[in-house]
Amino acid sequence: MATIISGTGSYIPNIVITNESFIDHTFYGEDGQLIATPNAEIVEKFKDITGIYERRYAPENLNTSELATKAAELAIQDAGIDPETIDQIIFAHNFGNVIQGTIQTDTIPALASRVKHQLGIKNPNCVAYDILFGCPGWIQGVIQADSFIKSGMAKRCLVIGAETLSRVVDAHDRDSMIFSDGAGACIVEEAPAGSQSGILAASVQSHCVDETYYLYLGKSYHPDGEEDTRYIKMKGRKVYEYAIKNVPIAMKECIEKAGVDIHDVKKFFLHQANEKMDEGFIKALYKLYHIRTAPEHIMPMSIHELGNSSVATIPTLYDMVKKGKYKEHVLHQGDVVIFASVGAGMNINAICYRV
């Protein structure tokens, strides 16, 4: 039995935040000391490393679950299905709904339940639940949907990745410039008879020894910050070293499980966390196959204009490529693509998929 992605949708918020928006910020280091480097230099170095020149923030009147509903509606429309036929709604996020101007998260009821409510789905057999798996959450949701379908426990699932990271960042932390908001969704269902498309293999790892707290919640770097208020924090160098070492290995394992030749992979949809890191993943992967140079236009990227929206980066990117938003990246039926991500936990996963 094959499992396919039959429809996709994404919602990209319309508030554009450029790098220049951070020029007037006051940045402190992890030690609480004011960073003496001029902000213009900090911002320029940031762009050189991450590739980000702007990102999107959600408007005050929209929470994570509402961004998700907008993306879900488009995925349902794209798949041409009746929402009442959805067996599971799997919602990957990390912080729940965060009201603008606060730092408190809201996860009761589950965000998946809110999406089901907003979609108006009455079927009680449509089970709605959330998963927390760091940035790889959307891929993990697709892996779960694939497993439920292949086990016969579901026929059709809605998988969502959405986040409003702009509401959990410390304005005095340089890493705050990385994060953004967005939502992506897809319909995963049993492939029709005779279809050659589908999920071919998956690979998942969790490293929870020294790596567990590479991403965590911590107090503001501002020395006078509130002691009981926590923001998303990242040990950037540790994350980079960990990811560069382990993500290519996980992708190779997934490709080999699928029985696919590396030369047959047409696109890599990677978590949009850092341009140089993603380029490093591809170089390292091909090096494992003793190939010096990766094919041109193998890796679509949205990080430059959309930033890092965590679980939303891959489903939004895939939806935009699928719908022709990037002229240099075109998908054809039968193409083999790889989805891969890394994030808090630390967790890594990958899917090999035939379009």
Secondary structure, DSSP 8 states (H G I E B T S, - for coil): --EEEEEEEEE--SEEEEGGGGTT---B-TTS-B--S-HHHHHHHHHHHH--SEEEE--TT--HHHHHHHHHHHHHHHHT--GGG--EEEEE-SS-EE-TT---EE-SS-HHHHHHHHHT---TTSEEEEE--STTHHHHHHHHHHHHHHHTS-SEEEEEEEEEGGGS--TTSGGGGTB-EEEEEEEEEE--TT---EEEEEEEEE--STTTTSEEEE--SSTTS-TT--EEEE-HHHHHHHHHHHHHHHHHHHHHHHT--GGGEEEEEE--S-HHHHHHHHHHHHHHTT-SS--TT-S---HHHH-B-GGGHHHHHHHHHHTT-STT----TT-EEEEEEEETTTEEEEEEEE-
